[in-house]
Amino acid sequence: MLPADQCPAIVKQTVATTSTSDLPADPAPEGRTRGLLSLAGAKPDSAATRYLFASTAFLGLGAVLWLAALAAMRFPRLLPMSYGLLRPMSLIVLLLGWLVLGLSAGIFYVLPRLTGAPLRAEGLANLGLLGAAGVVIGGVVLVALGFGDGREPFSLPWWWDIPVLAILGIPGVVALASLGQRREGVVYPTLWFVVAGATWLPVTYLIGNVPGLQSVASHLGDLVSTAGLLHVWGLGVATGLAYYVVPKASDQPLASRQLARVGLWSLLFGAVWSGPGQLVAGPGPEWLTGISAVLGLALPVATIANATNLAMTVGPEWSRLRHRPILAAALAGAGLAVLATVAAAIAGFRSAGVLVGFTAFWEGVFHLLVLGGIVLLFAAFAWQAIPNLVGRMISSDSAAGGLVRRVTITTGGTALFLILAGMASGFGWSGAAYTGLIENFGEGWQGTAGLARVLVGVALIFALWGAMAHLGVSTSIYRSLTSGRATVQEILVRDE
Amino acid sequence: MSDLAGAAAAMGVPEALVKRSAEARAKATGSTVDEVLAAWAGGGTAPAAPAPASTPPASTPPPSAPPSPAEPLPPASPPVEVPAADATTPPAAGPVEEVAPRVPPVLVGRREGLGVLLAGSTGLLILSVMLAFLVPSLPQAGDEVRTSNRAFSTQALAGRTVYSQQGCGACHTQLIRNVVSDIGLGPVTLDDTNQIIGYRRIGPDLAAIGSRIEDTQAIARLLAGEGNHPPTVGLTDQDLTNLIAYLRESK
């Protein structure tokens, strides 16, 4: 690796073009490898573009699978596959497929722009994309065929975790190698979140997949891993990208670097505690409940700080900028993340945790955070980056704005009714225990099962509408990448 | 060498494009083309353009300005835009129409380190893992006298694997907590449990299912899809036998 002062800098050129085919051709070196290995070519922004493209497909597929899982939860005999199989299958596609690849695209996009140095190991990243797609598709097939291990969230067998782990290490390798040769003196808040997310990602995955653990240790590992993955990688990196996108799209400087610092460290403090908080009153030490409740409060502090910071950045110009879908998506996504983390933090307290633990409440929190907040933050990044990546723009601002509204309403509605269903179940269990209405088998608890079912049914209607909105986001990004209107493009060139 | 040729050589782009860009820059800044070309050829800074009226796509921060503590702002001089092509129009096979001058990267101010960020992030990761996972996973005081560890038969242990692979834990807990809502389900689950704790209780808790129902045929009918239970797919008779053994021994 070259020292930073000897590393060629990267600079941006803006070109006005009528299509991406007008761009100057990348001069192919003599004897250049063709076929699949040509993916290892390191044309600037190639990794970001390819990852974004692949993640878009996984977002659409994952949204449909998640809808199928919710349908199987409400109507167990509706589909030939049970909720227990559909759930991990959908999470593999959503989290390993869309979330990892999509946010990796964001990392690969912002790194050269914020460091002034070329993206390092871009060829490795391009090859890793093939591996990632194979790992995701193979994982779904393995779980569907009954080879899973039943552990949250992916249920992948231990021998399949090894290639997954290798794939998850790529963003960290690329990020740290690129940052090591940066030409820019300032380390921007976006890079803080990127560094944290990329370094936590493989470690949190490993914790949730250590083989040979007993029930309680295995369960705690799964919960810690899932919470870390969602909050530091998913929410953290998506928020970091918003810290890049919002000042760019609004033409305003970031309101407060200090508030961003609060957002980062609070996120890291509170990231994993909503996991063990779900085991309240279960096996494990009593002190874990208390510490989970207290440290879990750091999570909403983080999301509130970040959402406030983004809103303050746009604030002075909001009347002028409110019709820009990029900004609307970023702010709505940050807002939904606040709601999800507040709900998770409240459920960390014993009184609430014993009520909503093991209920659909947590499905609602997950839906609100991932399919609401993070999807919108991701869409904001994608819509901002596509013109610079491929010289095309989103086809319609009004259509994109409509998608933002639909995703916000539908994920909010789905989450609300799932949370209410979880509370109905929890109250019902307690009431049944007092009145002796527990059944020996079957539904388990009389009286409230019907209400919970109705509420989950309403949530399913919102989820169906929401899946169409998610497919709309996916289609919007795909169409912008492939056939959007031509616009000014930004290309990266080495300044050697 | 003229300024035009010098600027073109310095930027590595054709003279025609440099001339057009210089004209656009001169018009935007109110200066003359010669001044702009002289600045570019000599490596100096061209007159800055006024702030754009509309937000252009992202580009580099202005080279003459010190880096802001916040995110970089869009450039002071917006790229020259051409009318956008209709989305349905097939791509034209023409050359690049406009290339804005390259702006050399500028490293201004103190170079911030990543050490504190990396150390802090890694430290919190280690702390979180220790407090939330490693320490709680250690044997707890009193485990030697309080046990819910069941002596499963070999067949039942094979059934436990089937239980995991089929994702039964996504809908069924095997966890009885010391709370009101779990009263009547059976003995409280302790730290040394060897059952599958599960993640949701969409169906009934199965921690002590073996003490509540002993009719093997009834369990088999449920697994086959009777009532509100989804049918199991792809399980062999041996798998089902093992699974039923695990449930019956869960007392």
Boltz contact constraints between the chains, C-beta under 6 A:
constraints:
  - contact:
      token1: [A, 9]
      token2: [B, 105]
      max_distance: 6.0
  - contact:
      token1: [A, 11]
      token2: [B, 102]
      max_distance: 6.0
  - contact:
      token1: [A, 11]
      token2: [B, 105]
      max_distance: 6.0
  - contact:
      token1: [A, 12]
      token2: [B, 59]
      max_distance: 6.0
  - contact:
      token1: [A, 12]
      token2: [B, 60]
      max_distance: 6.0
  - contact:
      token1: [A, 13]
      token2: [B, 102]
      max_distance: 6.0
  - contact:
      token1: [A, 14]
      token2: [B, 59]
      max_distance: 6.0
  - contact:
      token1: [A, 14]
      token2: [B, 79]
      max_distance: 6.0
  - contact:
      token1: [A, 14]
      token2: [B, 100]
      max_distance: 6.0
  - contact:
      token1: [A, 15]
      token2: [B, 96]
      max_distance: 6.0
  - contact:
      token1: [A, 15]
      token2: [B, 99]
      max_distance: 6.0
  - contact:
      token1: [A, 16]
      token2: [B, 80]
      max_distance: 6.0
  - contact:
      token1: [A, 16]
      token2: [B, 81]
      max_distance: 6.0
  - contact:
      token1: [A, 16]
      token2: [B, 82]
      max_distance: 6.0
  - contact:
      token1: [A, 16]
      token2: [B, 97]
      max_distance: 6.0
  - contact:
      token1: [A, 16]
      token2: [B, 98]
      max_distance: 6.0
  - contact:
      token1: [A, 17]
      token2: [B, 96]
      max_distance: 6.0
  - contact:
      token1: [A, 18]
      token2: [B, 85]
      max_distance: 6.0
  - contact:
      token1: [A, 18]
      token2: [B, 92]
      max_distance: 6.0
  - contact:
      token1: [A, 19]
      token2: [B, 91]
      max_distance: 6.0
  - contact:
      token1: [A, 21]
      token2: [B, 91]
      max_distance: 6.0
  - contact:
      token1: [A, 22]
      token2: [B, 94]
      max_distance: 6.0
  - contact:
      token1: [A, 22]
      token2: [B, 96]
      max_distance: 6.0
  - contact:
      token1: [A, 76]
      token2: [B, 228]
      max_distance: 6.0
  - contact:
      token1: [A, 76]
      token2: [B, 230]
      max_distance: 6.0
  - contact:
      token1: [A, 77]
      token2: [B, 230]
      max_distance: 6.0
  - contact:
      token1: [A, 82]
      token2: [B, 230]
      max_distance: 6.0
  - contact:
      token1: [A, 83]
      token2: [B, 170]
      max_distance: 6.0
  - contact:
      token1: [A, 83]
      token2: [B, 171]
      max_distance: 6.0
  - contact:
      token1: [A, 84]
      token2: [B, 166]
      max_distance: 6.0
  - contact:
      token1: [A, 84]
      token2: [B, 167]
      max_distance: 6.0
  - contact:
      token1: [A, 84]
      token2: [B, 168]
      max_distance: 6.0
  - contact:
      token1: [A, 84]
      token2: [B, 170]
      max_distance: 6.0
  - contact:
      token1: [A, 84]
      token2: [B, 171]
      max_distance: 6.0
  - contact:
      token1: [A, 85]
      token2: [B, 167]
      max_distance: 6.0
  - contact:
      token1: [A, 87]
      token2: [B, 170]
      max_distance: 6.0
  - contact:
      token1: [A, 116]
      token2: [B, 105]
      max_distance: 6.0
  - contact:
      token1: [A, 146]
      token2: [B, 165]
      max_distance: 6.0
  - contact:
      token1: [A, 146]
      token2: [B, 234]
      max_distance: 6.0
  - contact:
      token1: [A, 148]
      token2: [B, 165]
      max_distance: 6.0
  - contact:
      token1: [A, 149]
      token2: [B, 164]
      max_distance: 6.0
  - contact:
      token1: [A, 150]
      token2: [B, 164]
      max_distance: 6.0
  - contact:
      token1: [A, 150]
      token2: [B, 167]
      max_distance: 6.0
  - contact:
      token1: [A, 150]
      token2: [B, 169]
      max_distance: 6.0
  - contact:
      token1: [A, 152]
      token2: [B, 199]
      max_distance: 6.0
  - contact:
      token1: [A, 183]
      token2: [B, 105]
      max_distance: 6.0
  - contact:
      token1: [A, 183]
      token2: [B, 107]
      max_distance: 6.0
  - contact:
      token1: [A, 185]
      token2: [B, 107]
      max_distance: 6.0
  - contact:
      token1: [A, 185]
      token2: [B, 109]
      max_distance: 6.0
  - contact:
      token1: [A, 185]
      token2: [B, 111]
      max_distance: 6.0
  - contact:
      token1: [A, 186]
      token2: [B, 67]
      max_distance: 6.0
  - contact:
      token1: [A, 186]
      token2: [B, 112]
      max_distance: 6.0
  - contact:
      token1: [A, 187]
      token2: [B, 112]
      max_distance: 6.0
  - contact:
      token1: [A, 188]
      token2: [B, 71]
      max_distance: 6.0
  - contact:
      token1: [A, 192]
      token2: [B, 117]
      max_distance: 6.0
  - contact:
      token1: [A, 195]
      token2: [B, 117]
      max_distance: 6.0
  - contact:
      token1: [A, 196]
      token2: [B, 121]
      max_distance: 6.0
  - contact:
      token1: [A, 200]
      token2: [B, 125]
      max_distance: 6.0
  - contact:
      token1: [A, 203]
      token2: [B, 125]
      max_distance: 6.0
  - contact:
      token1: [A, 207]
      token2: [B, 129]
      max_distance: 6.0
  - contact:
      token1: [A, 207]
      token2: [B, 133]
      max_distance: 6.0
  - contact:
      token1: [A, 215]
      token2: [B, 193]
      max_distance: 6.0
  - contact:
      token1: [A, 215]
      token2: [B, 194]
      max_distance: 6.0
  - contact:
      token1: [A, 215]
      token2: [B, 197]
      max_distance: 6.0
  - contact:
      token1: [A, 216]
      token2: [B, 191]
      max_distance: 6.0
  - contact:
      token1: [A, 217]
      token2: [B, 137]
      max_distance: 6.0
  - contact:
      token1: [A, 219]
      token2: [B, 197]
      max_distance: 6.0
  - contact:
      token1: [A, 220]
      token2: [B, 133]
      max_distance: 6.0
  - contact:
      token1: [A, 220]
      token2: [B, 136]
      max_distance: 6.0
  - contact:
      token1: [A, 220]
      token2: [B, 137]
      max_distance: 6.0
  - contact:
      token1: [A, 221]
      token2: [B, 133]
      max_distance: 6.0
  - contact:
      token1: [A, 224]
      token2: [B, 132]
      max_distance: 6.0
  - contact:
      token1: [A, 224]
      token2: [B, 133]
      max_distance: 6.0
  - contact:
      token1: [A, 244]
      token2: [B, 71]
      max_distance: 6.0
  - contact:
      token1: [A, 247]
      token2: [B, 71]
      max_distance: 6.0
  - contact:
      token1: [A, 248]
      token2: [B, 58]
      max_distance: 6.0
  - contact:
      token1: [A, 251]
      token2: [B, 55]
      max_distance: 6.0
  - contact:
      token1: [A, 251]
      token2: [B, 74]
      max_distance: 6.0
  - contact:
      token1: [A, 253]
      token2: [B, 68]
      max_distance: 6.0
  - contact:
      token1: [A, 253]
      token2: [B, 70]
      max_distance: 6.0
  - contact:
      token1: [A, 254]
      token2: [B, 70]
      max_distance: 6.0
  - contact:
      token1: [A, 254]
      token2: [B, 71]
      max_distance: 6.0
  - contact:
      token1: [A, 257]
      token2: [B, 69]
      max_distance: 6.0
  - contact:
      token1: [A, 268]
      token2: [B, 124]
      max_distance: 6.0
  - contact:
      token1: [A, 272]
      token2: [B, 128]
      max_distance: 6.0
  - contact:
      token1: [A, 272]
      token2: [B, 132]
      max_distance: 6.0
  - contact:
      token1: [A, 276]
      token2: [B, 132]
      max_distance: 6.0
  - contact:
      token1: [A, 281]
      token2: [B, 177]
      max_distance: 6.0
  - contact:
      token1: [A, 281]
      token2: [B, 178]
      max_distance: 6.0
  - contact:
      token1: [A, 281]
      token2: [B, 179]
      max_distance: 6.0
  - contact:
      token1: [A, 282]
      token2: [B, 175]
      max_distance: 6.0
  - contact:
      token1: [A, 282]
      token2: [B, 177]
      max_distance: 6.0
  - contact:
      token1: [A, 283]
      token2: [B, 189]
      max_distance: 6.0
  - contact:
      token1: [A, 283]
      token2: [B, 190]
      max_distance: 6.0
  - contact:
      token1: [A, 283]
      token2: [B, 191]
      max_distance: 6.0
  - contact:
      token1: [A, 284]
      token2: [B, 136]
      max_distance: 6.0
  - contact:
      token1: [A, 285]
      token2: [B, 136]
      max_distance: 6.0
  - contact:
      token1: [A, 285]
      token2: [B, 140]
      max_distance: 6.0
  - contact:
      token1: [A, 288]
      token2: [B, 136]
      max_distance: 6.0
  - contact:
      token1: [A, 354]
      token2: [B, 179]
      max_distance: 6.0
  - contact:
      token1: [A, 358]
      token2: [B, 173]
      max_distance: 6.0
  - contact:
      token1: [A, 358]
      token2: [B, 200]
      max_distance: 6.0
  - contact:
      token1: [A, 358]
      token2: [B, 201]
      max_distance: 6.0
  - contact:
      token1: [A, 387]
      token2: [B, 57]
      max_distance: 6.0
  - contact:
      token1: [A, 388]
      token2: [B, 57]
      max_distance: 6.0
  - contact:
      token1: [A, 395]
      token2: [B, 87]
      max_distance: 6.0
  - contact:
      token1: [A, 429]
      token2: [B, 181]
      max_distance: 6.0
  - contact:
      token1: [A, 430]
      token2: [B, 180]
      max_distance: 6.0
  - contact:
      token1: [A, 430]
      token2: [B, 181]
      max_distance: 6.0
  - contact:
      token1: [A, 433]
      token2: [B, 180]
      max_distance: 6.0
  - contact:
      token1: [A, 433]
      token2: [B, 181]
      max_distance: 6.0
  - contact:
      token1: [A, 433]
      token2: [B, 183]
      max_distance: 6.0
  - contact:
      token1: [A, 438]
      token2: [B, 184]
      max_distance: 6.0
  - contact:
      token1: [A, 440]
      token2: [B, 212]
      max_distance: 6.0
  - contact:
      token1: [A, 441]
      token2: [B, 213]
      max_distance: 6.0
  - contact:
      token1: [A, 444]
      token2: [B, 204]
      max_distance: 6.0
  - contact:
      token1: [A, 483]
      token2: [B, 87]
      max_distance: 6.0
  - contact:
      token1: [A, 485]
      token2: [B, 84]
      max_distance: 6.0
  - contact:
      token1: [A, 485]
      token2: [B, 87]
      max_distance: 6.0
  - contact:
      token1: [A, 486]
      token2: [B, 84]
      max_distance: 6.0
  - contact:
      token1: [A, 486]
      token2: [B, 85]
      max_distance: 6.0
  - contact:
      token1: [A, 487]
      token2: [B, 84]
      max_distance: 6.0
  - contact:
      token1: [A, 488]
      token2: [B, 57]
      max_distance: 6.0
  - contact:
      token1: [A, 488]
      token2: [B, 79]
      max_distance: 6.0
  - contact:
      token1: [A, 488]
      token2: [B, 81]
      max_distance: 6.0
  - contact:
      token1: [A, 490]
      token2: [B, 59]
      max_distance: 6.0
